[in-house]
Amino acid sequence: MASFTKISEDETPSIIVHSDHKIAKINDNIYGGFTEHMGRCIYGGIYDPGNPLSDEHGFRKDVIEAMKDLNVPVVRYPGGNFVATYHWLDGVGPKEQRPKRPELAWLGIESNEFGTDEFMKWCEVVGTDPYLCLNFGTGTLDEALGWLEYCNSTQDTYYANLRRKNGREEPYNVKYWALGNECWGPWQVAQLTKEDYAKKAYQWAKALKLLDPTITLILCGETGYSSWDYYVLKECVKWDVHGLGGDRTRSLIDMHSIHIYTADKEHLPNATAPRAAERAIQMTSALIDLARIENGVPETVPKQTICFDEWNVWDPIRAPGEQGAEEKYTLSDALAVSVFLNAFIRQAKDMGMANIAQSVNVISPLMTSKTGILKQTIWWPLLLFSKYMRGHSVAVNVKSPEYEGRTNPKWIRGTIETPFLDVCAARCEDGWVGLAVANVSEDRGFEVEVKGVAEGGVKVYTVGGESVHVVNTESEEKVGIKESEWDGKGKFTFGKHSFTLLRWKV
């Protein structure tokens, strides 16, 4: 949590860190990934058989190492819009017998060479948990129950035995299951009204938890501030003990999914756009509260958290989805990603998961070629956060000038502040404190009074570049991490258009 006080341009900014004032536990799952059968994310991304850079399973080893560097805790699969026509049985069993299908979300052909067992194996190699999204478009409840049985059952039943036949004796124990993806969208195959979706989601949730009451079910929301979100939460966040065998400690729905992508051609509207995501988290949390109040959910039942399972900078005109959505990210985009991540830390009490969309090639920090891997500008703040911003969010007070120009979306103005210094702080379990500061000003560095740091040894990690427009290419990495130290005394200068992480031991 950060409190913000606006000051004039000629006043001295200040940041006060209260490292002993823990606000909320940061769920490691906010550093989740996302792999969809879209563009080159799967084929040519995480899975590239025959390439010298791939292992015996066809998995790209450089991608695996990058995912390990991020210590990614959970990865969503197989979509995304793709899932609305995906039938999981097409992707299991002998590869030569798997059918090729028309792929309607991104207008391609799906070979099904990579499916459930391959994804589960990849997750084991990476050291991450799988998060599966159910087909709410052309799929059926029987099909969903079959997938859950295939993945999680230890019994002597058809789909559990099919898994064994396919070479996997022990269950995969998939914890996270999404009740569809963007079912509200007009681009979806078999788009649903909010009324039809809520009824279907509640029915499916009951059946799925009868089969495996240990799973975590994620409701399909929209942006977090829509009538869809209000309606489906009201209809589905209920205390129904009948579908849980009398378990009075939890509800059918555990999390609520929201999606927001941001982008703008101008730097400051682009870099401040993720403030909309933070406001969306706050509004979603309030809608969850409202649903629980109106439905009489006891306070002893844990509150549903937010699963921000698609987020990133993405301009669909600049990088069309049907052409693979291969964004080339600028330093401005890296600052926007920093603001997204700051928001997730500040709102840690409500965040159960977040998944950057996507993990490889498609609107991604990582780009593969036949000969190597490129780490885009947005990789570097993501790496710093995932390595150092875990543990608990802590209180921080910020005084800074504020950007007062055009925002995208427009409704940011008047609903949440847009400071030039966007700040969060975290205290790790080992006693290290991290202070993350994105200076989104294009032309001004700020000399700031920083209080609450340990004098004598502050590690400094800076992500910056010559201008907000610079990009990384295979031949030249213009944006990376510069490391230095600060004695923790006096004022610290946060350079123009830069992201800085200060770390010290308490």
HELIX and SHEET records of a PDB file:
HELIX    1   1 ASP A   28  TYR A   31  5                                   4    
HELIX    2   2 LYS A   61  LEU A   70  1                                  10    
HELIX    3   3 ASN A   81  THR A   85  5                                   5    
HELIX    4   4 TRP A   88  GLY A   91  5                                   4    
HELIX    5   5 LYS A   95  GLN A   97  5                                   3    
HELIX    6   6 THR A  116  VAL A  126  1                                  11    
HELIX    7   7 LEU A  141  ASN A  152  1                                  12    
HELIX    8   8 TYR A  158  LYS A  165  1                                   8    
HELIX    9   9 LYS A  194  LEU A  211  1                                  18    
HELIX   10  10 SER A  227  CYS A  236  1                                  10    
HELIX   11  11 HIS A  242  LEU A  244  5                                   3    
HELIX   12  12 HIS A  267  THR A  272  1                                   6    
HELIX   13  13 ARG A  275  GLU A  294  1                                  20    
HELIX   14  14 GLY A  321  GLN A  323  5                                   3    
HELIX   15  15 LEU A  331  ARG A  346  1                                  16    
HELIX   16  16 ALA A  348  ASP A  350  5                                   3    
HELIX   17  17 TRP A  379  TYR A  388  1                                  10    
HELIX   18  18 LYS A  410  ILE A  412  5                                   3    
SHEET    1   A 5 ALA A   2  LYS A   6  0                                        
SHEET    2   A 5 HIS A 392  SER A 400  1                                        
SHEET    3   A 5 SER A  14  LYS A  25 -1                                        
SHEET    4   A 5 PHE A 446  LYS A 451  1                                        
SHEET    5   A 5 LYS A 491  PHE A 494 -1                                        
SHEET    1   B 7 ALA A   2  LYS A   6  0                                        
SHEET    2   B 7 HIS A 392  SER A 400  1                                        
SHEET    3   B 7 LEU A 421  ARG A 427 -1                                        
SHEET    4   B 7 TRP A 432  ASN A 439 -1                                        
SHEET    5   B 7 SER A 498  LYS A 505 -1                                        
SHEET    6   B 7 VAL A 458  VAL A 463 -1                                        
SHEET    7   B 7 LYS A 482  TRP A 486 -1                                        
SHEET    1   C 8 GLY A  33  PHE A  34  0                                        
SHEET    2   C 8 VAL A  74  TYR A  77  1                                        
SHEET    3   C 8 ASP A 129  CYS A 133  1                                        
SHEET    4   C 8 TYR A 176  ALA A 178  1                                        
SHEET    5   C 8 THR A 216  CYS A 220  1                                        
SHEET    6   C 8 MET A 255  THR A 262  1                                        
SHEET    7   C 8 THR A 305  VAL A 313  1                                        
SHEET    8   C 8 MET A 351  ILE A 356  1                                        
SHEET    1   D 2 ARG A 101  GLU A 103  0                                        
SHEET    2   D 2 GLY A 108  GLU A 110 -1                                        
SHEET    1   E 2 LEU A 366  THR A 368  0                                        
SHEET    2   E 2 ILE A 373  LYS A 375 -1                                        
END                                                                             
